[in-house]
Amino acid sequence: MLSFLSYNKHCLFLSVEISLFSPVPSISWKRSDGNPLTKKIEHNKTKGVLEIPDVQQEDEGSYECIAGNVRGRNIARGRLFVYGKHID
């Protein structure tokens, strides 16, 4: 599972702990349902952070973070639920 979830203003951050990996792994994110990540979503390939600005109903779903290096590969999975509508 994803190890951390935070919400700041109108942006959601999903992250995984990768500091224990040596050598530092390459990181990638994807939706588990096969749909592509939308263009608004940003991900840091070295820190294991996925940033979803202006979270909407269409962002709901399962996400996977894949971390890999010469020693192997690990996958963290989590599900994002979006309830209600955006209110300023």
N, C-alpha and C positions, 0 to 999 in steps of 0.2 A: 504494500500500500504506500501511497504518498505519505511522506513523513511530516509535511507542514502545509498549512493552508492559511492564508491571511487575506484580508480585504481592507483596502485603504482607499477611501473616498469612493471612486467608481471603478476601481481596478482590482482584479483578483490575482493573487500570486500563488502558484502551486510550486512546491520545491521538494527536492530530495536531498538527503545528506550524502555527500560524496567525498568528504574530507578523509575518510579512512582508506580510500582506494589508492594504491600505488602500483605502477605509475598512474598518473591522473588519467581518467577515462575520457573518451569522447562521449558526448551526450546528445541524444536526439529525443524528440517528443512526437507522438502521433495520437490520433483518436483511435480507440479500439474498434469502433464501428466501421472503420475503413474510409470515412469521410475525411477530406483534407482539412488541415488547420486553416481557419480563415486568415485573410491577409492582415487583419488587425492584431492577431496574436503574435507576440514576440517571444523568442526563447534564447536563453544564454547557453551556448554550447559547452561552456567550461564550468558553470556554477550550478547547473541543474535547476534553473528557474524558468517557469513558464508564466508569462504575463498576459492576462486577458483583460484588456481595457473595456469599459462600458459593457459589463456582463449582461447578456440578453438570454432569452429562452432558448435560442438556437445554439448557445454555447453549452447547454446541458448535455451530458453524456459521459462516457468513460474515456479516460486519458491514460497513456502509457509513457513512461520515461525509460529509455533504454540507455544503459551505461556500459561501455565496454572498453577493454584494453587487451594487451597481450596475454593477460592471465585469465581472461574470461569475460562473461557478459552477465548483467543482471537487469531485470525488468521490474519496475515499480508501477503498480496500477492503482487508480482511484477513480471514483465516480463523482461528478459534479451535478448537484441538483439545484435548479433555479426555481424559487418560489416567488410568486407575486410579480409585480411590475416595478420598473425603475421609477423612483420618486426623487425629485430634486429637493 
